Amino acid sequence: MQQVDPADYVRVCDVYGAGFLFIPGTQTCFSFGGYLRFDTIVAGSPARNLEGDDYEASTSVRTRLNFDIREETEWGTLRAYARLQNTNLSGTGNTVAMDQGFVQLGGLLAGYRDSLWSSDIGGIEDGLLTDTDLVVGDFNTNQVSYTFAGGGFSATLGLEDDSTGDIVPDIHAKLVYSGAWGGAYLSAVYDETFNQEDAARAIGFDPFLYQGLEYYPLFLPNLPTRLQDGSHDAFALKGGVLFKNVIAPDSSLKIEGHYAFDPTVYASIAGLATTSTFAANNPTVLNPEPGSVPIFLEYAVGAGYAQKVGQVGFAVSGQFGRTFDTGFFGTLPDGRFGTLTSRGDYYALVGNLGYQITSKMASLLEVSYRNVDFDRVGQVDQTSGFLRLQRDF
């Protein structure tokens, strides 16, 4: 009988947690996983479908593949991580994209992932515990950062490519504490430039001609053009606290908020949405809310609560904020045609109910409500939601 070399066996690697195996013949560990989910999505008025109804309904399928490779070196853990993802909407858009890809050595990280402003450094991630987690400034960037960690504390300093093409990056800092009771974090961001062009691309409306000049129906006033001032900078702060099991076993309570001293893409959040909002791949600094009209919030505060009881789980979250000055060009409330500048109150409510069908398959029903009430303009609101089946592996 032929002898089998021991190196040919795949061995469990328990250094980094469940799911890791040794690559045969090496001391390198790898993990492969992901999920496949099917969503039925409905976005209410003012969304409209192609048949003229005051709602939009679609189906979405997302496939996510995670690859994680790690080994120990004299400089700390060496890691390479890649996430490939595709989300189609009603059967279209089947292009696979890199959702994340980065290398780590000890505390050094370089690559493409969630902005440090909204990533889970220290195990405390932005979001209010519902799937629609009401994160302000949530998108991916190319970045490099270094994290110092010890005793439950971590401090991170990072530089991120802001897609302006100049040498000056956006600068981030984050302090985190995590323990058995939960954790807390404080983030700061310096946005090196935010101009009329940046706001127009983020909002996404096309300009129209009026008396020979281009105008946008929705814009942020008082921002210079890039040629007038290439470094119109902005600064913002964000903080949050997470409590575990303080109300009941298997519960979480999260409170967080932000304040932006100037308009910035890091203060944007989804406003009015279409079903493509739920199916979008890779939000970026130039397109932070695909499928939505983003709202730029000077400040916002919110809270979320999640509870598990056996195989059933539910979560609720709410958020209130105040927008920056927002410009409207078109037919005004008094019937005249022109420009009006206003600020608005914003609030959102989200609730969901989930059931763990098996250890690797779950269902989730979630409903969201958003309302924006602009002074002198009026209010607009929208109800949306989805029903999901997801198989993890």
C-alpha positions in Angstrom: 0.0 0.0 0.0 1.3 3.5 -0.9 2.4 5.6 2.0 0.6 9.0 2.2 2.9 11.9 3.3 1.4 13.6 6.4 1.8 17.0 4.6 -1.0 15.8 2.2 -3.6 15.9 5.0 -5.6 19.1 5.5 -5.4 20.0 9.2 -7.6 22.3 11.2 -6.0 25.7 12.1 -7.5 26.9 15.4 -5.3 29.9 15.9 -7.7 32.4 14.1 -11.0 30.9 15.1 -13.4 28.4 13.5 -13.3 27.7 9.7 -9.5 28.0 9.1 -7.4 25.1 7.7 -3.7 24.8 7.1 -2.5 24.8 3.5 -0.9 21.4 3.2 2.9 21.5 3.7 2.9 25.1 5.1 2.1 27.0 8.3 -0.2 29.3 6.4 -4.0 29.1 7.3 -6.9 29.8 5.0 -10.6 30.3 5.3 -13.2 30.3 2.6 -16.8 31.4 3.1 -19.6 33.7 2.1 -23.3 33.6 1.4 -26.0 33.6 -1.3 -29.2 35.6 -0.6 -32.4 36.3 -2.4 -34.4 39.5 -1.7 -37.8 40.6 -2.7 -37.7 44.4 -2.5 -40.4 47.1 -2.5 -39.7 50.9 -2.6 -42.8 53.0 -2.1 -43.8 56.4 -3.5 -42.1 58.6 -4.8 -40.5 55.6 -6.5 -42.3 54.6 -9.7 -42.2 51.5 -11.8 -42.2 51.3 -15.6 -46.0 50.8 -15.7 -46.6 54.1 -13.9 -47.5 52.8 -10.5 -46.4 54.8 -7.4 -44.1 52.0 -6.1 -41.3 49.9 -7.4 -40.8 46.1 -6.8 -37.8 44.0 -7.7 -36.0 40.8 -6.9 -32.3 40.7 -6.1 -29.7 37.9 -5.8 -26.4 38.5 -4.2 -23.4 36.1 -4.1 -20.5 36.9 -1.8 -17.2 34.9 -1.6 -14.7 35.7 1.2 -11.0 34.5 1.0 -8.9 34.9 4.2 -5.2 33.8 4.3 -3.1 34.3 7.5 0.2 33.2 9.0 2.4 34.4 11.8 5.7 36.2 11.2 8.3 38.0 13.4 6.3 41.3 12.5 3.0 39.9 13.6 0.1 38.3 11.7 0.4 38.5 7.9 -3.0 38.5 6.3 -4.5 38.8 2.8 -8.2 39.2 2.5 -10.4 39.4 -0.6 -14.2 39.6 -1.0 -15.8 39.1 -4.4 -19.4 40.0 -4.7 -22.1 40.3 -7.3 -25.6 41.6 -6.8 -28.1 41.5 -9.7 -31.4 43.3 -9.7 -34.3 41.5 -11.4 -31.8 39.2 -13.1 -29.6 41.9 -14.7 -26.1 43.2 -13.8 -24.2 39.9 -13.3 -20.7 41.4 -13.1 -18.5 40.2 -10.3 -16.7 43.0 -8.5 -14.1 43.2 -5.7 -16.0 44.4 -2.7 -12.9 44.4 -0.4 -9.2 43.5 -0.9 -6.4 44.3 1.5 -3.2 43.1 3.1 -2.3 43.4 6.8 1.0 42.9 8.7 0.6 43.4 12.4 -1.2 46.8 12.8 -0.5 47.9 9.2 -3.4 47.7 6.6 -3.3 48.6 3.0 -5.9 48.0 0.3 -9.6 48.6 -0.5 -12.4 48.3 2.0 -15.0 50.3 4.0 -13.7 53.7 4.9 -12.1 53.9 8.3 -15.0 56.3 9.1 -17.4 53.4 9.1 -15.3 50.2 9.5 -15.2 47.8 12.4 -11.8 48.6 14.0 -11.7 47.1 17.5 -14.9 45.1 16.8 -17.2 48.2 17.1 -18.8 48.8 13.7 -21.0 51.7 12.7 -24.7 51.0 12.4 -27.8 50.8 14.4 -28.3 47.0 14.5 -30.9 46.7 11.8 -29.8 45.5 8.3 -30.7 49.0 7.0 -28.3 50.4 9.6 -28.5 54.1 8.9 -24.8 54.6 8.7 -23.6 58.2 7.8 -20.8 58.2 5.2 -20.7 54.5 4.4 -18.6 53.7 1.3 -15.4 52.0 0.2 -12.0 53.6 -0.4 -8.4 52.7 -1.2 -6.5 53.3 2.1 -3.5 52.7 4.3 -3.7 52.7 8.1 -2.0 51.6 11.3 -3.7 50.4 14.4 -2.1 50.3 17.9 -4.0 47.8 20.1 -3.8 46.5 23.7 -5.9 45.9 26.7 -9.2 46.4 24.9 -8.1 49.7 23.5 -7.2 50.5 19.9 -6.1 53.7 18.2 -6.0 53.9 14.4 -4.6 56.6 12.0 -5.4 56.3 8.3 -5.0 58.0 4.9 -7.6 57.4 2.2 -7.6 58.2 -1.5 -10.4 60.8 -2.1 -10.4 60.4 -6.0 -9.4 64.0 -6.6 -6.1 63.0 -8.3 -4.0 65.3 -6.2 -1.4 64.1 -3.7 -3.3 65.1 -0.5 -5.5 62.3 1.0 -8.4 62.3 3.4 -7.1 61.8 7.0 -8.9 59.6 9.6 -8.4 58.8 13.2 -10.3 56.4 15.4 -10.2 55.5 19.1 -12.0 52.3 20.3 -12.5 50.4 23.5 -14.2 47.0 23.6 -14.9 44.7 26.4 -17.3 42.0 27.7 -20.0 44.7 28.3 -19.8 46.2 24.8 -17.7 49.0 23.6 -17.4 52.6 22.5 -15.6 54.5 19.7 -14.8 58.1 18.5 -13.9 58.9 14.9 -12.6 62.0 13.2 -12.2 62.7 9.5 -10.5 65.5 7.5 -12.1 65.7 4.1 -9.4 67.3 1.9 -11.8 68.6 -0.7 -15.6 68.9 -1.2 -16.7 71.2 -4.0 -19.7 71.7 -6.3 -18.5 68.9 -8.6 -18.2 66.5 -5.7 -21.7 67.3 -4.4 -23.3 67.1 -7.9 -21.8 63.7 -8.5 -22.9 62.4 -5.1 -26.4 63.7 -5.5 -26.6 62.2 -9.0 -29.2 64.5 -10.7 -28.4 65.5 -14.2 -28.3 69.3 -14.9 -30.8 71.0 -17.3 -30.5 74.1 -19.5 -32.3 77.3 -18.4 -31.8 80.5 -20.4 -28.6 79.0 -21.9 -27.0 78.0 -18.6 -26.8 74.6 -16.7 -28.6 74.3 -13.4 -29.1 71.4 -11.0 -32.5 70.7 -9.5 -30.9 69.9 -6.2 -27.6 71.2 -5.0 -25.5 72.4 -2.0 -25.1 76.2 -2.1 -22.0 78.2 -1.3 -19.6 75.5 -2.3 -16.8 76.7 -4.6 -16.0 75.0 -7.9 -12.9 72.9 -8.0 -11.1 75.5 -10.1 -12.0 78.3 -7.7 -10.7 76.4 -4.7 -9.1 72.9 -5.1 -8.9 72.4 -1.3 -12.3 73.3 0.1 -11.9 71.1 3.2 -14.3 69.8 5.8 -14.1 68.2 9.2 -16.5 65.8 11.0 -16.7 63.8 14.2 -18.6 60.6 15.0 -19.1 58.5 18.1 -21.0 55.6 19.5 -21.5 53.2 22.4 -22.6 49.6 22.3 -24.1 47.7 25.3 -24.5 43.9 25.3 -27.0 42.0 27.4 -28.0 45.0 29.6 -31.8 44.7 29.0 -32.0 40.9 28.5 -29.7 38.0 27.5 -28.7 38.0 23.8 -29.6 41.7 23.4 -27.7 44.7 22.1 -28.3 48.4 22.5 -26.4 50.9 20.3 -26.4 54.7 20.4 -24.4 56.8 18.0 -24.2 60.2 16.3 -22.1 62.6 14.3 -21.5 66.3 13.8 -20.0 67.7 10.5 -18.6 71.3 10.7 -18.9 71.6 6.9 -20.7 69.7 4.1 -18.8 66.6 3.3 -19.5 63.2 1.6 -18.8 61.6 5.0 -22.0 63.3 6.3 -24.2 61.8 3.5 -26.9 59.2 4.1 -29.5 57.6 1.8 -32.7 59.6 1.4 -35.3 58.8 -1.3 -34.5 55.4 -2.7 -35.2 53.0 -5.5 -35.0 49.2 -5.3 -31.5 49.5 -6.8 -30.4 51.0 -3.5 -30.7 47.6 -1.8 -28.9 45.8 -4.6 -26.0 48.3 -5.2 -22.4 47.0 -5.3 -19.5 49.1 -4.0 -20.6 52.5 -2.9 -17.7 54.9 -3.4 -16.6 58.4 -2.4 -18.0 59.7 -5.7 -21.2 57.7 -5.5 -21.9 57.1 -1.8 -25.6 56.0 -2.1 -26.1 54.2 -5.4 -29.8 54.2 -6.3 -30.7 56.9 -3.7 -30.7 60.7 -3.5 -28.3 61.3 -0.6 -29.0 63.8 2.2 -26.2 65.7 3.7 -26.7 65.9 7.5 -25.0 68.5 9.6 -25.7 66.3 12.6 -27.7 63.2 13.4 -28.2 61.0 16.5 -29.8 57.5 16.6 -30.3 54.4 18.6 -30.9 50.7 17.9 -31.9 47.6 19.8 -31.6 44.0 18.8 -32.9 40.9 20.6 -32.6 37.2 20.0 -35.0 34.6 21.5 -34.0 31.1 20.4 -34.3 31.0 16.6 -36.2 34.3 16.4 -34.6 37.7 16.3 -35.9 41.3 16.0 -34.4 44.7 15.8 -35.6 48.3 15.8 -33.6 51.5 15.1 -34.4 55.2 14.8 -32.4 58.3 13.8 -33.0 62.1 13.8 -30.9 64.8 12.1 -30.7 68.2 10.5 -29.6 68.8 7.0 -27.1 71.4 5.7 -28.4 74.2 3.6 -29.8 72.6 0.5 -30.7 74.5 -2.8 -33.7 73.8 -5.0 -34.0 75.1 -8.5 -37.4 74.7 -10.3 -41.0 75.5 -9.6 -41.2 76.9 -6.0 -44.1 76.4 -3.5 -45.5 79.8 -4.5 -45.6 78.8 -8.2 -42.7 80.9 -9.3 -39.7 79.4 -11.0 -36.3 80.0 -9.4 -33.9 79.1 -6.6 -34.7 78.5 -2.9 -32.4 77.5 -0.1 -33.7 75.6 2.9 -32.7 73.3 5.7 -34.6 70.2 6.7 -35.4 67.9 9.6 -34.7 64.2 8.8 -35.7 61.1 10.6 -35.8 57.4 9.9 -37.4 54.4 11.6 -36.4 50.7 10.8 -37.8 47.5 12.2 -37.2 43.8 11.3 -38.1 40.3 12.2 -35.8 37.3 11.5 -36.0 33.5 11.8 -33.0 31.2 11.8 -34.4 28.3 9.7 -31.3 26.1 10.1 -27.8 26.9 11.4 -26.8 28.1 7.9 -30.0 29.5 6.5 -32.1 32.4 7.7 -35.0 34.6 6.7 -35.4 38.4 7.4 -38.3 40.8 6.9 -37.4 44.5 7.3 -39.4 47.7 6.8 -37.9 51.2 6.7 -39.6 54.7 6.9 -37.8 57.9 6.1 -39.1 61.5 6.2 -37.4 64.8 5.3 -39.2 68.1 6.0 -37.5 71.1 4.5 -38.4 74.6 5.8 -40.4 76.6 3.2 -40.4 73.7 0.8 -42.4 70.9 2.5 -41.9 67.3 3.4 -41.4 64.0 1.5 -41.5 60.6 3.0 -41.0 57.0 1.8 -41.7 53.5 3.1 -39.6 50.6 1.7 -38.6 47.1 2.7 -37.5 43.6 1.8 -38.1 39.9 2.5 -34.8 37.9 2.5 -33.7 34.3 2.4 -30.0 33.8 3.0 -27.8 30.7 2.9 -24.4 31.1 4.6 -21.4 28.8 4.0 
